[in-house]
Amino acid sequence: MTDFASLHVSGGSANPAPQADSTASGALALLRSQLIDTSKRSRLVNTRLDNHRSRKQLDIHDERSDEVFRRLYVQGRFMRFKGSAQGLESTGEDDEGPFYVPASGADSPAARHVDYWLQTSLTDEALHKCLLSLYRGAHSFEEEQGISVLYLALGFIKWYESASSDRARYAPLILLPVDLKRDSAKSWFKLEIRDQDLEANLSFGALLKADFGLTLPDLPEDSEWLPSDYYAQLEQALSSRQRWRLLPDAIQLGFYSFTKFLMYKDVGNINLEDEDSLLARMLTRGFEADSSALGGTGNLDARFPDPKDLRHILDADASQARIIDAARRGRSLVVQGPPGTGKSQTIANIIAAAVAEGKTVLFVAEKRAALDVVHARLGKCALGPVCLELHSNKVSKKHVYAELRRTLELGKPGEVAEEEYQKVAQVRDGLNRTSALLHAIDSLTGQTPYNISGYAVQAEAG
């Protein structure tokens, strides 16, 4: 967020703010709690296993979570998928889960558990269709929302809402961020780990805390842990629930949304001791109407005789110039307008002005397309190197380090030739003189040339 302003730009009316507590801290806590979805609609709380008709999930059969974790996450290798010649076989549901998993009591994993193939119960044709659907769905979501939602869930908790409930529900435990890739349209899919930190299932953890008074352990922080180490902690935490079962080797590839988890963490670190701060006022009593936010109706050119001081990198009309100026003066404002009215152009100018004054800016948007439009505008104005993209496939550490290195190696930016600013000033001053003459009152008629031309047009039309 720029140091001198908080700016929100939208294409329509803003959604009403949720009801908040009387204090800023209470209001923030309420909003933070709403970032975690603990409803049964969330797949992080209630995942259906063994749903062979769904193209949004793929159950992995007869594999060990430790071995899959070791190959994908520890070794950084890729794995492929293996179909079944017999196709689907109904195994029924028992205490170990709704589909087959290897016996956990075996002394050592079998050869099929330590290779680089993930076994499924689908025929090769059905497996390919399922993987293709997952591949397209993941890419579509990333293009539209700018985030990746494809995860490999290792281990599940079989749980019940109450002691009298006869409906078992399943919640994933360890979620590996993964990508489906293939070399060509005719090649087999392979599964690779995505360069992203692992996250605990915060949604299920919040449900456990609120409904059962249980605490879901955090994922281990050391670099040599395995899922079985985490499951040992879970068994102790869940020992009081008699019918609940830990399914350590139940594995599923599917879509799990972590879009708000980072916000949940960040909001928890906000200190709102100052009840008169910008955020505190926004959460509680709001702001008084301020008609001077855009600086009145005075001519901006009088305040900025040198065009260089405007900091504009793109064309801006009078209304856009006032918005940019208001942001530079530290005013908080909401700019609304339909598509095509220059919002992204205005944002690009605000970012350029902030950078020129040594400020940093965080530009966020719900849709990736909005980010791409502004980034493209800045790139055309040779400001691409000042931008660090942190969305979708741009969030990996490798990409961030590469971008920082590329920008640092560019050296000091060059200065714009002074005569270019002088040309702009000459054109601007000429337009201002013409405008002044058009609106100058004639001593004989008491009218301005602008008014007289309007009367002439009206008379000719009528």
C-alpha positions in Angstrom: 0.0 0.0 0.0 1.4 3.4 -0.9 2.5 5.5 2.1 0.4 8.5 1.1 -3.0 7.0 0.3 -5.3 4.1 0.5 -7.0 3.7 -2.8 -9.8 1.4 -3.8 -10.9 1.2 -7.4 -14.0 -0.8 -8.5 -16.2 -1.2 -11.5 -19.4 -0.9 -9.5 -20.9 -0.2 -6.1 -19.0 -1.3 -3.1 -20.4 -4.2 -0.9 -21.6 -3.1 2.5 -19.2 -3.7 5.3 -20.1 -6.5 7.8 -21.4 -5.6 11.2 -18.4 -4.9 13.5 -17.7 -4.8 17.2 -17.7 -1.5 19.0 -13.9 -1.6 19.1 -11.5 -1.8 16.2 -9.8 -4.9 17.6 -13.2 -6.6 18.1 -14.2 -5.7 14.5 -11.0 -7.0 13.1 -11.3 -10.2 15.1 -14.8 -10.7 13.6 -13.6 -10.1 10.1 -10.6 -12.5 10.6 -12.9 -15.3 11.8 -14.9 -15.0 8.6 -11.9 -15.7 6.5 -11.9 -19.3 7.6 -14.7 -21.5 6.1 -15.7 -24.2 8.6 -19.0 -25.1 6.8 -19.7 -28.6 5.5 -19.5 -27.1 2.0 -15.8 -26.7 2.3 -13.7 -29.6 1.0 -11.2 -28.8 3.7 -13.8 -29.9 6.3 -15.9 -32.4 4.3 -14.2 -34.1 1.4 -16.0 -37.0 -0.3 -13.8 -39.9 -0.9 -14.2 -42.6 -3.6 -16.4 -40.4 -5.8 -15.4 -42.0 -9.1 -17.8 -39.9 -11.2 -16.2 -36.6 -10.2 -13.7 -35.1 -12.5 -12.5 -32.7 -9.8 -10.8 -35.3 -7.7 -8.7 -38.4 -8.1 -8.3 -41.0 -5.3 -4.9 -42.6 -5.1 -5.1 -46.3 -4.0 -2.6 -48.6 -2.3 0.1 -46.0 -1.6 2.0 -44.9 1.5 1.8 -41.2 2.5 5.4 -41.3 3.8 6.8 -42.6 0.6 4.8 -40.3 -1.6 5.8 -37.3 0.6 9.5 -38.4 0.4 9.5 -38.6 -3.4 7.6 -35.4 -4.2 8.5 -33.1 -1.3 11.8 -34.2 0.1 13.5 -35.4 -3.1 11.7 -33.0 -5.4 11.0 -35.7 -8.0 8.0 -36.1 -10.2 5.5 -39.0 -10.1 3.3 -40.5 -12.8 -0.1 -42.2 -12.6 -1.0 -45.8 -13.2 -4.4 -47.0 -14.2 -6.1 -50.3 -13.4 -6.8 -52.9 -16.0 -10.0 -54.1 -14.2 -11.3 -50.5 -13.7 -13.5 -49.6 -10.7 -14.1 -52.1 -8.0 -16.5 -51.4 -5.2 -14.7 -52.1 -1.9 -17.4 -50.7 0.4 -16.7 -48.5 3.5 -15.2 -49.7 6.7 -13.3 -48.3 9.6 -10.2 -47.8 7.4 -12.0 -45.6 4.9 -14.1 -45.9 1.7 -11.3 -47.2 -0.5 -8.3 -49.5 -0.2 -5.2 -48.4 1.5 -2.2 -50.6 2.4 -2.1 -52.1 5.9 -0.3 -49.8 8.2 1.1 -52.6 10.3 3.5 -53.9 7.6 7.1 -53.8 8.6 8.4 -52.3 5.4 6.7 -50.8 2.3 6.3 -53.1 -0.8 8.0 -52.4 -4.1 4.9 -50.8 -5.5 5.0 -48.2 -2.7 8.6 -47.0 -3.3 8.5 -46.5 -7.1 7.5 -43.3 -8.8 4.0 -44.4 -9.9 0.7 -43.4 -8.2 -1.8 -46.2 -8.4 -5.5 -45.6 -9.1 -8.6 -47.7 -9.6 -9.5 -46.1 -12.9 -9.0 -47.6 -16.4 -6.3 -45.8 -18.5 -9.0 -44.0 -20.5 -11.0 -42.8 -17.4 -7.7 -41.8 -15.7 -6.6 -39.7 -18.6 -10.0 -37.9 -18.7 -9.9 -37.2 -15.0 -6.3 -35.9 -15.1 -7.2 -33.7 -18.2 -10.1 -32.2 -16.3 -8.0 -31.5 -13.3 -5.3 -30.0 -15.5 -7.7 -27.7 -17.3 -9.5 -26.7 -14.1 -6.3 -25.8 -12.3 -5.1 -23.7 -15.2 -8.4 -22.0 -15.6 -8.6 -21.1 -11.9 -5.1 -19.8 -12.0 -5.7 -17.6 -15.0 -8.9 -16.1 -13.6 -8.1 -15.8 -9.9 -4.3 -15.8 -10.0 -3.9 -18.6 -7.5 -3.2 -22.3 -7.6 -5.8 -24.6 -5.9 -4.5 -28.1 -6.9 -3.2 -30.1 -3.9 -2.4 -33.7 -3.1 -4.0 -34.5 0.3 -2.0 -37.0 2.4 -4.0 -38.6 5.2 -7.6 -37.9 6.3 -9.5 -37.7 9.5 -12.8 -39.7 9.6 -15.0 -37.7 11.9 -18.6 -37.3 13.1 -20.5 -34.2 14.0 -21.9 -35.7 17.1 -22.0 -38.9 19.1 -25.4 -39.8 17.6 -24.5 -39.0 14.0 -24.2 -42.0 11.7 -22.7 -40.0 8.8 -18.9 -40.1 8.5 -17.1 -37.1 7.1 -13.5 -36.8 6.0 -11.1 -33.9 6.4 -7.6 -33.8 4.7 -4.6 -33.3 6.9 -1.4 -32.6 5.0 -1.8 -30.8 1.7 1.0 -30.7 -0.8 0.9 -27.9 -3.4 1.4 -29.6 -6.7 1.2 -29.0 -10.5 0.1 -31.4 -13.3 2.4 -31.1 -16.2 2.9 -32.9 -19.6 5.4 -32.5 -22.3 2.9 -32.6 -25.1 -0.8 -33.1 -25.7 -0.2 -36.8 -26.3 2.2 -37.5 -23.4 1.4 -38.8 -19.9 0.7 -36.4 -17.1 3.2 -36.1 -14.3 2.8 -34.6 -10.8 5.4 -32.2 -9.4 5.6 -30.3 -6.2 5.0 -26.6 -6.4 7.5 -24.2 -4.9 5.2 -23.1 -2.1 5.2 -23.5 1.7 3.0 -26.3 3.2 0.0 -25.2 5.1 -1.9 -26.9 7.9 -5.7 -27.4 7.4 -6.7 -24.2 9.2 -10.4 -24.6 8.4 -10.6 -28.0 10.0 -8.4 -26.8 12.9 -10.9 -23.9 13.5 -13.8 -26.4 13.5 -12.1 -28.7 16.0 -11.4 -25.7 18.3 -14.9 -24.2 18.1 -17.0 -27.4 18.1 -14.9 -29.9 20.1 -12.4 -28.0 22.1 -9.5 -29.8 20.3 -6.3 -28.3 18.9 -4.9 -29.4 15.6 -1.1 -29.6 15.8 1.0 -27.4 13.6 3.1 -29.0 10.9 6.7 -29.8 12.1 9.3 -27.1 11.3 12.3 -29.3 10.9 13.4 -30.4 7.4 13.4 -34.2 8.0 9.9 -34.9 9.2 7.5 -37.3 7.5 3.7 -37.5 7.6 3.9 -40.4 10.1 5.6 -38.0 12.6 2.6 -35.6 12.3 0.1 -38.4 12.5 1.6 -39.5 15.9 0.8 -36.1 17.3 -2.7 -36.2 15.9 -3.5 -39.5 17.4 -2.8 -38.1 20.9 -4.9 -35.0 20.2 -7.9 -37.1 18.9 -7.7 -39.8 21.6 -10.9 -38.5 23.3 -13.0 -39.1 20.2 -14.0 -42.8 20.2 -15.4 -43.2 16.7 -13.0 -41.0 14.9 -10.3 -42.6 12.8 -7.0 -41.4 11.4 -6.5 -42.7 7.8 -2.8 -42.0 7.4 -2.5 -43.5 3.8 -5.8 -42.2 2.3 -4.6 -39.9 -0.5 -6.5 -37.7 -3.0 -5.6 -35.3 -5.7 -8.1 -32.4 -5.9 -9.0 -28.7 -5.6 -8.6 -27.1 -2.1 -8.9 -23.4 -1.8 -6.3 -21.6 0.4 -7.1 -18.2 -1.0 -7.7 -16.5 2.3 -5.3 -18.3 4.6 -2.4 -15.9 4.2 -4.8 -13.0 4.9 -5.9 -14.8 8.0 -2.3 -15.0 9.2 -1.5 -11.4 8.3 -4.6 -10.0 9.9 -3.6 -11.8 13.2 -0.4 -9.7 13.3 -2.1 -6.3 13.0 -1.9 -4.1 16.1 -4.9 -1.7 16.5 -3.9 0.1 19.7 -4.5 3.5 18.0 -8.2 3.8 17.7 -7.8 6.9 15.5 -5.7 5.1 12.8 -6.9 4.8 9.3 -7.8 1.1 9.6 -9.4 1.5 13.0 -11.7 4.3 11.7 -12.6 2.3 8.7 -13.6 -0.7 10.9 -15.7 1.3 13.3 -17.0 4.9 13.0 -16.0 5.5 9.4 -15.1 8.9 7.9 -16.8 12.3 7.6 -17.7 13.6 4.2 -14.9 15.7 2.7 -15.8 17.7 -0.4 -12.2 19.0 -0.6 -10.7 15.5 -1.2 -10.1 16.3 -4.8 -8.7 19.8 -4.2 -11.7 21.9 -5.4 -12.0 23.3 -8.9 -8.7 25.2 -9.2 -6.4 24.7 -12.1 -3.8 22.0 -11.4 -1.4 23.6 -13.9 -1.0 26.6 -11.6 0.2 24.3 -8.8 2.5 22.3 -11.1 4.1 24.8 -13.5 6.7 22.2 -14.4 5.0 19.1 -16.1 7.7 17.0 -14.5 6.1 17.5 -11.1 2.9 15.9 -12.1 4.6 12.5 -12.4 2.3 11.3 -15.1 3.5 8.6 -17.4 0.2 8.2 -19.3 -2.4 10.7 -20.6 -4.8 11.9 -17.9 -7.9 14.1 -18.2 -8.8 16.7 -15.6 -10.8 14.3 -13.4 -8.0 11.7 -13.5 -5.4 14.3 -12.7 -7.3 15.3 -9.6 -7.5 11.7 -8.4 -3.8 11.3 -8.9 -3.1 14.5 -7.0 -5.4 13.6 -4.2 -3.6 10.2 -3.7 -0.3 12.0 -3.7 -1.6 14.3 -1.0 -2.4 11.3 1.2 -6.2 11.3 0.7 -8.1 8.0 0.9 -10.8 7.7 -1.7 -12.9 5.3 -3.7 -13.0 5.6 -7.5 -15.9 4.0 -9.3 -16.6 3.7 -13.0 -17.6 1.3 -15.7 -15.1 -0.5 -17.9 -13.2 1.7 -20.3 -13.2 4.9 -18.2 -9.5 4.9 -17.5 -9.3 3.3 -14.0 -6.2 1.2 -14.9 -4.6 4.2 -16.5 -5.2 6.2 -13.4 -3.8 3.4 -11.2 -0.6 3.2 -13.4 -0.1 7.0 -13.0 -0.6 6.7 -9.2 2.0 3.9 -8.9 4.5 5.8 -11.1 4.0 8.9 -8.9 4.6 6.9 -5.7 7.7 5.2 -7.1 9.1 8.6 -8.2 8.7 9.9 -4.6 10.5 6.8 -3.1 7.3 5.1 -1.9 6.3 1.5 -2.2 2.9 0.3 -3.5 1.0 -2.9 -3.0 -1.6 -3.3 -5.8 -4.1 -6.0 -5.3 -7.1 -7.2 -7.4 -9.5 -10.1 -7.3 -8.9 -10.9 -11.0 -5.5 -11.6 -12.5 -6.6 -9.7 -15.6 -6.8 -6.4 -13.7 -3.2 -6.9 -12.5 -2.0 -7.8 -16.0 -3.5 -4.7 -17.5 -1.8 -2.3 -15.1 1.5 -4.2 -15.3 1.4 -4.0 -19.1 0.8 -0.2 -19.0 3.7 0.2 -16.7 5.9 -2.0 -18.9 5.1 0.1 -22.0 6.3 3.1 -20.1 9.6 1.3 -19.2 8.6 0.8 -15.6 8.4 -3.0 -15.8 11.6 -3.4 -13.7 10.0 -1.6 -10.7 7.2 -4.2 -10.5 7.5 -7.5 -8.7 4.7 -9.9 -9.6 3.5 -12.0 -6.7 0.5 -13.9 -8.0 -0.3 -17.4 -9.3 2.9 -18.9 -10.8 4.9 -15.8 -9.9 5.1 -16.5 -6.2 7.8 -19.1 -6.1 11.0 -18.1 -4.3 13.0 -18.9 -7.4 11.0 -16.4 -9.5 11.2 -13.7 -6.9 15.0 -14.0 -6.5 15.4 -13.9 -10.3 13.2 -10.8 -10.7 15.1 -9.0 -7.9 18.4 -9.9 -9.5 17.3 -8.8 -13.0 16.2 -5.4 -11.6 19.3 -4.8 -9.6 21.5 -5.6 -12.6 19.8 -2.8 -14.6 21.6 -0.1 -12.8 20.5 3.5 -12.3 17.6 4.5 -14.5 18.3 7.2 -17.1 16.9 10.7 -17.0 14.3 12.0 -19.5 15.6 14.7 -21.7 14.6 18.2 -20.3 13.5 19.4 -23.7 10.7 16.8 -23.7 9.2 18.5 -20.6 9.6 21.9 -22.2 7.7 20.7 -25.3 4.9 19.5 -23.1 4.8 22.8 -21.2 4.6 24.8 -24.4 1.6 22.7 -25.7 -0.1 22.9 -22.3 0.4 26.7 -22.0 -1.0 27.1 -25.6 -4.1 25.1 -24.7 -4.6 27.1 -21.5 -4.3 30.4 -23.5 -6.9 29.2 -26.0 -9.2 28.2 -23.1 -8.8 31.6 -21.4 -9.7 33.4 -24.6 -12.8 31.2 -25.1 -14.1 32.1 -21.6 -13.0 35.8 -21.6 -16.1 38.1 -21.2 -16.4 40.6 -24.1 -16.8 44.2 -22.8 -19.4 45.1 -25.4 -21.7 42.0 -25.4 -21.1 40.7 -21.9 -20.7 37.3 -23.4 -17.8 34.9 -23.9 -16.9 33.4 -27.2 -17.8 30.0 -25.8 -21.3 31.2 -25.0 -21.7 32.9 -28.3 -20.7 29.8 -30.2 -23.3 27.8 -28.2 -26.0 30.3 -29.1 -25.0 30.1 -32.8 -25.2 26.3 -32.8 -28.6 26.4 -31.0 -30.0 29.0 -33.5 -28.7 26.9 -36.5 -30.4 23.8 -35.1 -33.6 25.4 -34.4 
